[in-house]
Amino acid sequence: MSTIIITHEDFLHHDTGPGHPERPDRIRAVWMALEQEPFAALPRREAPPATPDQLKAVHLPAYVDMVLEALDEGRAARLDPDTVLSPGSRGAVLRAAGAVCAGVDAVVAGEASTVFCAVRPCGHHAEQARPMGFCVFNNVAVGMAHARNRHGIQRIACVDFDVHHGNGTQAMFYDDGDALFASTHQSPLYPGTGAESERGRYGTIINVPLAPGSATDAFMAGVERRILPALDAFKPELLFISAGFDAHADDPLAGLELEGEDFARVTRALVDVARRHCGGRIVSVLEGGYDLAGLADGCMAHVRELMAA
Ligand SMILES: [Zn+2]
């Protein structure tokens, strides 16, 4: 067993305002879940803030500078209809991306085989030059670029099982034949991208849209028939997971019917892929999940399997 949890108290202080589904209670629910056995004994590390250069490896410099300025001034700002900054957001926004970079450093150094980054806000909708759908910076993409730029790891893959399509991550790696992005998501649903026909310039984008009401069978069929074979053909040197738990049946923002055990199933399959191709190394990053019990359930199922890597 060698799994590290990377998180930070600052994730509580990103205040999205009353009634917002992406709320501080989410990270509390994750922490409480991971305080239980067998997770209580897992080493914890504090997420460091991402540096401007790490952010600018995937985001347009002008966009990074604009957000950093707002964060430094501690201004409340509405970046898009769903995405806000609060006076306390600076640590959370920077550490959410920095956690993933630290996770990469830890698995590359052999300090862990798997890492779970318990972060908020989520990241996979954020595009090169714009925030979107609760996401300010694309945390997983920042980590993927860090793996390349810092460690020379060229072939990187990200599997995104959040119920929403990871449009930002897809866009950043669309023309990159050394990056594979695979996503299961409900369709139709926000943000509206993720059709099967979106394949990327080199065929390394794999989209598995699932009809509303889809449950275990359709989800796992998509994973087993489309995503696992693509990963085996691609042979990543490092595997990332955009781990959203809003495909849970109880989630208020979507209509898939997954249960905690489904997150264990998909994680187990990805652990096997990582064992075959990249020494079991996985950096997993929390994305969505808006029913607190479903989020906690999903996280526990997911981390339990990461511990088996
Ligand atoms: Zn989501």
Residues whose N, C-alpha, C, O or C-beta is under 5 A from the ligand:
A	BS01	ZN	D162 V163 H164 G244 D246 G288
